[in-house]
Amino acid sequence: MTGRRERAAAALTILLALNGAYLASFDSATILYMANVVLHLAAGAALFLLLPIMLSRCSGMGRLAALLLAASALPALYLTVKGNTLDQRAWLYAHIALAVAGVAALCIWAWPRHRRFRRLPAASLAILGLLPASTHFKSGVWPDPAGRIRNPVSAPASMEEEGEGPRGPFWPSSSRTNQGIIPSSYFLDSEQCGSCHKDIYEQWRSSVHHFASFNNQFYRKSIEYMQQVQGSTKPSRWCAGCHDHALLFSGKWEKPVREQIDTAEAQAGLACVSCHSIAQVHDTMGNAGFTLEYNRLHEIAASRNKYVQAVDRFLTFLNPKPHRRTFLKPFHRLDSSEFCSTCHKVHLDVPVNNYRWIRGFNDYDNRPAICRWCSRRIRATGTDSYIRTGFPAPIRR
């Protein structure tokens, strides 16, 4: 291959190999990653147009490389149209296998012919195999500790030590975010989720989570009375950490609720992202002891422009793994009871009631637990100290 077009085809093949290794290894919901998804699609289309030239001017192993790369484009085209979802993973594996075989054939073809060029495809093939394997091995051996819910060795001695403490913007709720204040619009777009997750969205619309805020009149009167008696909105943040994310995390809770009762934020309830954007649950003590993560790609996903919506939907289906990794953490499936404990278990103390420590309610420790070793049903029991701190008894693993 000495022509300019042949060299361009080889360069595109190497670019796609390196780009594919990056996409398989570092899936994340970022502008950089999604730009590489677009680059992979564009470079693949350009290479497909150049492959007939390789087929006409090469023979032997060079022609085999071109045929394999052309064959890898067929499942790629199918995935582009149908979407790269879990039920289509056989097509994804076929695309990867044919592409890797094509790059390997290119390496064999180039090795005796081009001394300067031969190391490049070989290096790209090694990266294509080793980089994804090493990152998956690392995630298996050293998983992200935030992906599971584990209690710390010691518990806070008072509410002042919970969450971010009295200086935190959301205290006495133990909740926190990855960037402080979050735009309230982030919690007002559950309908956007329903465009794909129709059944789940319909279930949510009639759920108590949807009616957890001031669209629930019992809760509304409780908060209005609490703020009136306390003379401040700060103690009632303890309630908002679980009930009013659109108001609390946007900083609008500082204004008395009575003055903004009819706003969209006050009527939003707990949105889809209220649970699915939780990136870490710090313990099973409750009181909204979680960290909620805001992703700036939300500004694109929540756009009302139909063209932007179409591009966002296309890219999400083209590579849904960043979306899934962002909104479905391991603890959502593996520690579901512990995850729910963050709001379905509460206690209040002097900063909230100007009185003393009181157990609010506890739907977590009072349930039967399953022993993971012998599969016997056991009931968690514990000493007064465990009951006081809200941590599970030692018998639970």
N, C-alpha and C positions, 0 to 999 in steps of 0.2 A: 504494500500500500504506500504509494508515494504521492498521490494526488492530494490536493487541498481538501476535497470532500471526504476522501478516505481518512485523512488525519482528523478531520472534524468528527467523523463517526466514531473513531477510536477514542477521541477526547470526551465525547458525550457519554460513551460507555463507561469510562473511568469515573466521570462526574456522577453518573447515576449510581455507580457502585458505592462511592463515598457518601453520596447523599442518602442512599438507602440504608447504609450502616448507621448514619446519624438518626434517621427517622425511626429505625428499629430499636435504638438504644436510649434515646433521650426524649421520649414522648412527653410533652408538656404543653399546656394551654398558654402559649406565648406567641407574640407576633413573629419572632424568629423562627419558631418551629412551623407555624402555619405557612410562612413564606417559603420554607423548604418543601412543604407539601406541594405548593403551587409550582416550585422549581422542578420537582420530580416529575410532575405531570407534563410540564412544558418541554423539559429536556427529553422525556420519553417520546413525546410526539415528534420532536425534531429528529431524534435518532431513527424512528420508524420511517420517516421520509427519506433518510439517507441509506437505509439498509439495501434497497435495490441496487445501489451503486456497488456496495460491498459484494453482493451476490454475483454481479456481472464481471467484476474485476478480480475476484479472489477465487482460489480453488482449495480443495482439501480442507484443512482445519479452519482456514479463514472463512470458507463458505459455510462450514458447519456452525461456526460462531455466529454468523449473520442469521442463519436459519433459526438457531436457538433463541437469539434475541428477538427475532420477528415473532416467534411462537410465544414468547413471554408477553408480548404486547396484547395478545388476544384475551387472556384472563384479566389483564390490566384494563382493557377497554370494557369488559363486562362489569368489573368492579366500579369503574367510573360511572357507568349508567345505572347499575342496580344498587350501588352502595356497598362499602366494605364492612358490613355488619357480621356478627358472629355466625349467622346461618350461611354466610358466603365464604367462610374461612378456607374451604377446600380450594376455591379459586385463588385466594391469596397465596396459599402454600404452593400452588402450581406456578403462579407468577414468580415467586421467589426462587423456586427450584430451577425453572428454565432460565431465569436471568443469571443465577450463579453459574449454571452450566455453560451459558454463553460467555461469561467473563473468563471462566476457566479455559474454554476452547480458544479464546482470544489470546490468553497468556501463552498457551502451547504454540499457537501459530506465530506469535511475535518473537518468542524467545530466540530462535536461531537466525532470524532475519534482521532485527533491529536492536543493536546493542544498547543504544541510548534509550530506546523506547521500552525495552522489554521489562525493565524493573518496575515501571509505573503500573501496568495492569496487574503484575504479580503482587505489588504492595497493596493495591486497591482490593484485590481478591482476599488477601490476608486480613485487611481491615474489615471487609464485608463479613467475614466469618468470625473473627476474634472479638471485635468490638461489641456486637450484640450479645455474644455468648458470655463475655466477661461481665457486662453490666447486669445480665440476668442472674449470673452466678453470684455477683455481689449482693443483689437485692434478696437472693435466697439465703445467703449466709449471714449477711448483715442487714436485715430489713429495717426500714424506717421505724424507729421506736414510736413515732406518733401514729403509726398505722394500727396499733393495738392499744387497748385501754388497760393501764396498770396503775395501781395505787402507789404513791411514794412511801418511803420507809416510815416517815412520821407525818402526823396530821397537824393542821394549823391549830394553835391554842385559842384563837379568837377570830372573829370576823375581820379584824384589822389585818390579819395575815392571809386572808383569802383573796383570790383573784389578783388584781393589781394593787390592792390596798386602798386606803382613803384617798390617795392622790390619783387613782385611776378614774377615767371619765365615766365609767359605768358602775362603780362600786356604790352600794354594798352588794350588788350582783357580782358574782364571780366571773362573769363573761368578759371576754376581751376579743379584739380583732387584730388582724395582721397589719393594720395601718391606721388605727384610731377611728376617726369618723368615716362612715361609708355613705355614699349617696342613697337617699331613700328610694329612688327609682329602682334600685337593685331588688327590692322586696315587693315591687308592684307589677312584676312581669310573669306571674305564674301562668297566665294565659299563653305566653310564648312557649312554655314547656308543654302545654297541652296540644300544641300543633303536631307534636310527634308522639307524646305519651298520653294519648287520648283517654284511655281507660283509667289510668292513674289520676289524671287531672279531674275527671268526673267524680272519682271517689273522694278526692281532696275537697272539691267544692262543697260537699255535704258533710264534711268531717268536722269534729270539734276543733281540730287544729286551725281550720279556716275561720272558725268563730271563736278564736281564743283572745281576741282583742276587744275593742270597744263596739264591735258588732255583736257582742254578748252583753246584754243589759245588766246581768248580775255582776259581772266583772267591772263594767263601767261604773256602777254606783259605788262599788267597793273602793276603786281608785279615787274617784272624786271625793268621797268622804275622807279617805286617808290623807290626801293632799290638803284638804281643808283643815283637818285636825292638826296635822303636822306643821302646816304653814310653809311647807317646802316640798319640792318635787324630788329631792335627793333620796329620802328613804324609800320611796316607791319605785326607784330603779330596781330594787330587789325583785319586784314583781315583773317589771318590764323585761328583765333578762330572759325570761321564758315566754312572755306573752306579747311583747310589743317591739319586735326587732326593727320595724320600719321607723318607729319614732325614736327608740333608744339609740341605735347605732348611727343614726343620722344627726344626732345632737338636738333633735326637736323635743326631747323629753324635758328639757329645761323650762319649757313653757307649760303652764298648767294645762292639763288635758281638757278641762272644761272649755277652754278657749279654742280648741282645735278638734273638737269631737267629730265634726263632719268632714274632716279631710280624708283623702284617700289613704294616707298613712295610718290613721286611727282606725280605719275600717278594713285594713288589709289582712288582719289575722296573722297566722304563721304561714309564710309563703313556702314554696318548694325549696328555695335556697336557704330558708331558715334552718333546715336540718341538713340538706345536702351540701351546703358550703362549710359545714363544721369540719375543720382540718385536724383538730386534736381535742380529745376529751381528757382532762388532766387527772381525774380520779372519779370514784363513784360516790363522792360526798354530796353531789347534787348542787343546788343553787346556781345552775347554769355555769358550771365550771368547765367551759369550753373556749376554744379560740375559733372564731369565724373568719374565713378567708375571703377577701374580695378580689376578684380577677378583673383586670381592666378590659379584657376582651368582652365583658358584659356590654360595654358601650356599643360594640358592633352587633352583638347578638340581640340586643334589645332595640335596635334601630327600627323605626317605622317606615323607612324607605324600602319599597318592595324589591329593589335591585340589590341592596345591601343584604336584605333578608334572604334572597335567593342565593347569593354567594356564601353567606354564613351556613345555610342549610346544606349546600352542595359540599362545602369543605368538611362539615361535621360528618356527613355520610361517607365522604371519601376517606377520611381518617378519623373515626370516632373515638380512638383510644384516649387522646387528651381530654375529651369531654367526659368520658367514663372515669378516667383517673381523677379528674377534678371533683366530680359530683358523687362518686361511689368509692368511699374509702374502705380499706379492709375491715375496719371495726363495724361498718354498717351491716356486714354479713356475719362476721366471726364473733363480734362482741355486741350483739344487738341489745341484749338486756342491759349491759353496762352503758351502752350508748344512750338508751332511754332514761337511765338513772339520772343523767345530768339535769333533767328538768322534772322528772317524776319522783323526785326525792328532795325535800327542802327542810331547812331549819332557819329560824330567825333569832336575832339577838338584839342587844341594846341599840345598835345603829338603825334598826328597823322599827322596833316596838317601844323603845325607851324603857324597857323592863328587864328582861333576862333571856337566856337561851331557852327556846321552845322548839320542839319538833313540830314542823308543819304537817307534812304527810310523807309517807314512805311506801311507794309501790314497788320498791326494789328488794330490800332486805327481807321483807315479809313473804316473799314468794318461795315456793319449793325450788331447789337448785338441783342440777344434774351433776353428779360426780363424773369427771371426765376419765377417771381411771377404771372404775368398776361399774359405771352406768347405773348405780343405785340411786333412787330418789332420796335425798337427804334434805333436811331443813336447816338453814343457817342459824346458828346460835352464837352468842358471844357475850363478853363481859360488858359491864356498864361503860367502860372506856370506849369500846368499839361503838356502842350505841350512841354515846355522846358525840363522838367525832363523825359518825355517819359512815365509817368504813365497814366493809363486810367482815364477818367474823373469820377467824383464822382457818376454820374448816373449809372455807371456799377457796378454790384454786383459780 
